[in-house]
């Protein structure tokens, strides 16, 4: 999977998590995420927070730069 696609997926997870938390506080919900709101108590909020953090981790992992040492590079 290409790097921009992974960044987009992470960004979508983050945005959907944040918007879901905001909508839940306002008493609304996304229709396609309604099954999460049926969970009791704090579980739905926990899942939305995991979506936010997971999305941020995906984005940050794909945006981080790691330099590969010379001895591990293939010289073709």
N, C-alpha and C positions, 0 to 999 in steps of 0.2 A: 504494500500500500504506500502510495506516495506521501511525502512529508506534508504537503499542503492539505491533503485530505484528512490526515490525522489531526492537524491543527484545527481544521474546520469542525471535525467531530467533537474535539475537546471543547471548543468554543460553544458549540450547540448545547453540550451537556451543561456547561457553566451557565449559559443564559437561561436554559429551561429550568435549572435548579433555582436560580435567583428569582425568576418570574413566578415560579410555583410557590415559593415562600411568600412573596409579596401578595400574590392572589389569595393564598390561604389566610393571610392576616386580614384581608378585606372581605373574606367570606365567599370567595369565588374559587373556581378551579378550571384547569384544562380538562376537556372531555376525555382526551386520550390518556390522561394520567389520573383519572377518577378512581381507578382501582387502588392507587396508593393512598388516597385520602380516606378510603374505607377502613384502613388499619387503625387500631385503637391508639389514642393518646399521642405520645411523642414520636411514635415510630415513623409516621409519614414525614414529620419534620426532619427526623434523622436521615431518612432516605434522600430527601431533597438536599440536605447539607452534604451528604456523601456525593450526590450528583455534582454539586458545585465544586467541591474539593477535588473530586476525580477529574472533572473537566479542566480545572486549573493545572493539575499535575500532568495531564496529557499534553496540554499546550506548552507548559514549561519544559517538559522532557523533550519535546520536539524542537523547541527553540534554542535549547542549550547547545553550545558548541563544544565538541570534544576533539582534541587533536590526537590523531593516531600516531604513535611513535614509528620511526623509520623501520625498525626491525620487524614490525608487524604488517607493513605495507608490501603489496606485491609489486615488483618492478617488471612491468611488461613493456 
